[in-house]
Amino acid sequence: MIALGGIVGASLFVGSGAVIHTVGPAAILSYALGGVLVVLVMRMLGEMATASPTLGSFMEYARTALGGWAGYTIGWLYWYFWVGVVAFEGVAGAKLLMLWIPGVPQWVFSLILMTLLTATNLVSTRSFGETEFWLSSIKVVTIVVFLLAGTLFALGIWPDSTPSVSNVALDGFAPHGPSAILHGVVLVIFSYVGTEIVTIAAAESADPVKSVVKATSSTVWRVIIFYVGSVTLLVMMTPWDRIPTQTSPYAAAFGRMGIPAATTIINVVVLTSVLSVLNSGLYTASRMLFALERNKWAPRWVADRGRNGTPWKAILACTSAGYVAVAMSYVAPDTIFDFIINSAGAVGLFVYAIIAGSQLRMRRRLELEAPERLKLRMWGYPYLSWITLAAITGVVSSMLLVPDARSQLYLSVLSLAAILASYLVVRHSARSTAPARA
């Protein structure tokens, strides 16, 4: 269930409207192309995870395949990304609650939400999984209901509806030109980031190899049905230029079907999505911090575990960083908070690029030394692996052509440079303190 709905969030339920407005009906292709890229990355990651399931997942694979610099960089980049996401979702959830309970300061709601999900993570790994299961279930059920009802509406079978499939070609399939489709890929790729969490969670499951195989395999049809399928229905049910961009297009679509309290229902689902991402973000950031300590790249105290086996100090450290970021949204929303959020904008793509590079090197090594460990193989190796790496590079480069994404790329590169510089400092410090050989 984490693989099915874990990363389906506000970026789909709300953000899809802005993508459709930017691209037109061809947003379907933007979601499809972005989805294909993520499916290929997940296949590469699945190959490595089944061959060597370990806590830290792709950080360990990068360290083993490419060297310490790659493991350190991808580990801290990913930690930084999720700490930013935790803060962002905490603020987003607070804004939703303020719609229903006005008069309470935003930071109070953010604090409450983050405290609740921190408690869930502290109880046990099983508690995290159970919470994520039910939160994901709500999102999955909502999308399935939308797919079924939306199909009937678009075909004119729903009560008081007329066939509206032709809306998909209104004003032409790509009214803003083919270049807008690539622009759309830049916008939608971030709604997919987080899919790789399942390989980290699988390392703590009863059967890691089986869990990874099932999770990575489900990625293909989840992307096709949940993302591409639901966006296709959105542009069929409503003319693309009338789809809302500031509120949820799914709420608007349910409203067209005559479902009462559609906006309230979707707002509840969006809040569920926020809680789900908060839950996953705290889990992922803490496990990555814990894995970083194993390589002596993080303070030793974050490795402390409680009686239930959870790295409680790592969880609290990530939560504390999230609290600081949320405080910045209150104290300096247009400066420090914006920097935290935007400087993580391209981090997911950097992580994907290192995953692809790691798979190319690790696969070559496994085929020579232990081919029996390759239980799940990347399709079309090595050609498709190189094509995936080139596509990731292309998406990163195309961010320079999109004004809103350009600043995110610059700030993300700055974050990358800072982490690489800190690695040089850490490595020099380790060499200076190492005992001299006799």
N, C-alpha and C positions, 0 to 999 in steps of 0.2 A: 504493500500500500504506500510505503514511503516512495518507492520508485514510480508509482502511478501518479500520485498527487502531491508529493512533497514540495515541488518547486512551482506548482501551479499557483499563482498569486495575483496580486493586484495588477501586475504588469500585463496580465491577460484580461482579467475582468474589467479593468478600467483603461489601461494603456493601449489596448488594441484599437480603441476608437481613434486615437491620435495617429496611429500607424496607418489606418485605413484612410483617414483624411489626407495624409501626406502622399500616399501612393495611389489611392483609388482601389478598385476591385482587385488589381494586381497585387495587393497586399497578401493575397493567398499565396502567390509565388514567393514573396519575401519570407513568409513564415515557413514555406516548404523548403526553400534553400537554406535558411538558417537551421531548420530542423535536420536536414541531411548532414550538415556540417557537425552538429552535436551528436547525431547517431554514429558517425564515423569516429569521432573522438571517444565516445563511450565504448565502441567496439575495441579500439586500441587499449583503452584503460581496462576493459574487461579481460582482454588477453593477458595483460600483466597481472591483474588482480587474481585471476584463477591460477596462474603459474606461481604466484607468491603472495597470498593474502596476508596483509600485515597492517597493524595500526599505523596510520600516517599515509597509507596508500601511495598516491602518486608522488609525494615528497620523498619517500624511500626509493621509489623506482628511479626518480630523477637523480638522487644521490648516487645510487648504484650504477646507473647507466651513463650519466654525463659528468658526475663529479660532485664534490661538496658544494661548490658554488651554486649549482642548479638546485640541489635539495634545499639549501638554505634559502635561496631566492624564492622558490615556489612555495615553501612553507610559510615564510613571513608574509609574502604577497597575499596568499590565501587567507591567512589569519587576519590581516589588515582589511581585506575585502569584507569578510564576514562580520567583523566588529563594526564596520561602517553600515552594513546591512541591518544589523541588530538595532543600531541607533535610528536609522531611517524608518524601519518598521515600527519601532517604539513610538516615534513621532506620528507616523501615519495612523496607527491604531488609536492614539490619543485624540486625533482630529475626528475620527469616526465616533468615538464615545462622546465627544463634545456635542455632536448632533442630537444625541438622545438625553444627555445630562448636562445642560448648559450651566455655566457659572463656575465650574470647577477648572482650575488652571490646567493647561495642557501638560505641564511637566509632572503634575500629580498622577494623571492617567498613565503617562509613559513609565513612571516609577512603579506603579501598581502592576502594569503588564509585564515589565521586565522582571520584577520580583517573583511573580507567579511562575513564569517560565523558568527562572533560575531555580526555584524550589523543585520543579518537575525534574530538571536535569540533575539536581543534587541527590534526589531520592535513590535513583538507580538508572542504569542504562535501560532496563526493562521499562521503567516509568517513562523515560523519553520515548521509547518505541510505542508504548500503548497510547500516549498522548498524541503522537504524530499519526498513529493509525486512525484515531477517531477524527482528528482535524482534517486529515487527507480524505477520509471517507465522505465528509460533508461536501468537500469540493468536487470529488469524483461524482457523487450522486447528482449534484447540481448540473454539472456538465452533461452527464448522461441524459438527464431530464430535458435539458435544453436541446440536445441533439435530436432526441425523439420528437419532442413537440415542435421544434423549429423545422424539421423535415416535413412534418404534416402541414405546417403553416405555409412553407414555401411551395408545396405542391398543391395548395388550395383545398386540402382535405380537412384542415382545422376549421371549427365553426366560425362563420362570418369572415372567411379568408378567401382570397383569390390567388391563383398561381402567380408567383413573383420571382421565379427562377431567372427571368430575363434581366432582373436588376443587376446581375453580375456583369452584364455588358453595357450598362447604362453609360453613355458618353464615351464608349470605347472601354476595353478591358484595362488599358493603361493610359488614362487621360493625361498623365503628367510625363509620359515617355518612359522608355526602358531604364534610363538612369535612375528614375525614382524607385524602381524595384530594388536596385543595389543599395540605395539610401535606406529603404525599408529593412534590408537585411541588417544594416548597422543598428537600427532601432530595435529590432526584435531579438537579436542574438543574446541580449542581456536578460531577456525573459526566460531563456533556457539555462542560463548559468546556475548551477546548483544541482543539476542532474547527477553530477559525479559524487554527490554526498553518499549515495547508496554503497559505493565501494568502500567508504570509510566505515559506515555502519555495519557492513557485511563482515568486517574483520572481527566484530564482537558478537557475531551470531553463532548459533550452534554448528552450522555447516557453511563456512565462508564460501567455499567454491560453488556449491549449489546455489547459494543466495545471490552471488555475483552473476552467475549465468542467467538466472531467472530475471534479475533486475535489468541487466543490460539488454536482454532479449526483448523485454517489454517496452524498452525505450522507443523502438521503431514504430509499433502500432500506436503507442500513446501519443507520439508527436503527430502522426498522421490523423488520428481520430480527434484527439482533444484540442490540439492547436489548429491545424489546417482545416479540419472538419468544422469546428465551431466558427472560425473566422469566415469560412465559405458561406455558412448559413447566415451570418450577420449581414454580408453584402447581398445575399439573395432576398432576405426578408425586408430590408430597408434600403432605399437608394443611398449609395455610399456618401453623398454629400450632405445627407440628413442624419447621419449617424453621429451621436454626441461625442465630443472630445474631452470635456471636462468631467462628465459623469459616466457611469458604466453603460456601454452600449448593450450589455446583456440585460440590464434592468429595463432599458428602453424596448428591447425586443420582447421581453416577457410582458411588458405593458401593452404592446401592440397585439399580443395574443389574448388580452383581456384578463390576465392573471392578477387578482387583487393584491395590493401591497407589494407589487413587484420591486419597487425601489428599496423598500425596507428589507425584503428577503435577500436581495443581492448585497445590500450593505452588511447584513449579518454574515453572509458568505465571505465578503471581502475582509471583514474583521477576523473571521476564522482563518483566512489565508494569511493575514498579518501574524496571528498567533502561531500558525504553523511555521512560517519562515523564521519568526523569532526563536521558536523552539529548536528548529534545525540549525539556525545560525549559532546559537550558544553551544549546542552539541558539537558542531563541526569546528568552531574556533577553539574550543577547549581541547578537543582531541588532537588538533594540529599543534597546539602549543605543547601538549604533553609529548607528542612525537618529536618536536623540536628539541625538547630537553634531553631526550634519549641520545641525541647526537651532540649534546653539550652546546646547543645553540640558543638555549633559553635558561633562565635561572633554575637552579637545582630544586628549589622548593615547589615548583609547579608539578613535580612528579608525585607528590604525596597523594596517596589514595585513602579513601575512607573504608569502613568495614564492608560496605556494599561494593567496593571495587571502583567507584567513580573517582576520577581525579578532581577532587573538590576544590583544591586551591587553583587549579587551572580554570575551572568553571567560574569561580569568583573573580579571578583576574580578568577574564573576558567580560564578565558582567560589569566590573568596575570601569573598564575601558568604554563599555557601552554607555554607562551612566555619565561619564565625562563628555562623550560625544553628544548625548541628549542635552546635557547642561549647556553645551555650546549652541544648540539649536534655540535655546532660550536667551542666552547672553549675547551671542554673536551669530545670528542666523544667516546673515548675508556675507560672512567672511569665513570664520573657522569651520562652521558646520558645512557650508557649501564646499569648502576645500576638501573636507573629509569625504563627502559623498562623491564629488566629481573626480577626485584623485584616484578613486577606485573604479572609475568608469570603464577602462580598458583592461583592468587587471585580469578579468576572466579570460580574455583572449590571450594574454601573456601566459596564463596557466595552461590553456589548451595547447599553445605552441610548444611549451616545455614537455607536456604529456606526449605530443606527437614525436618530438625529438627523442624522448626516452624510449618510446616503443620501437622506433627504428633501430636504436642501438641494442636494446634488451632482446628483441626478437632474434637478431643476428647471433647474439651470444647464446641464447637458449637453444637455437637450432644446432649449434656446434657442441654444446656441453650437456644439455638435458632436454632433448626434444619431447620426451614423454610428459613433461610438465605443461606442454602447450595443449590444454584441454579446450580452449576457446581461441580460435585463430582470427586475426584481422583479415577481412576480405581483400583479395587482390594485392597482397603484400609482395614487393615493397611499393608498387606503383601508386596504389590508392593512399598509402600512408604519406607519400611525398606530395600527392595532389592535395590531401587534407592540410598538410603543413603550408603549402603554397596558398590555399584558399584562406586560411587563418591570417596569413601575412597580407593577403589582398584586402580582407575586411578591415584589418588594422590600418592599412594605408589609405583606404577609402574614407576613414574617419577624418582625414585631412580635408576632404571635399565637402564635409557637412559642418556648417558653422557651429551648431549646437554640440556636435561631438568633438570638434577640433580642440576645444579647451579641455575636455575630459582626457583626450589623448595626451596633450602636453603635461597635464598634472599627473596622469598615470605614469608617464615616462619619468617624471620627477620622482615619484614614489619608487619606481624600479631602480633608478640611479642611487637613491638614498639607501635602499636595502643592499645593493651590490657594494656600495662604499662601506656599509657597516660590516659586511662579510669580510672585507679586507682587514678591517680593524680587528674583528674577532679572530681571524686566522693568525694575524700577526701577534695578538695577545697570547693565543694558545702556544705558538712557537716559542715565545719569550719565556713562558712559565714552564715549558716542558723540561724535565730533568735532562741534564747533559749526559751523553753517552760516555762510558769509561774508555 
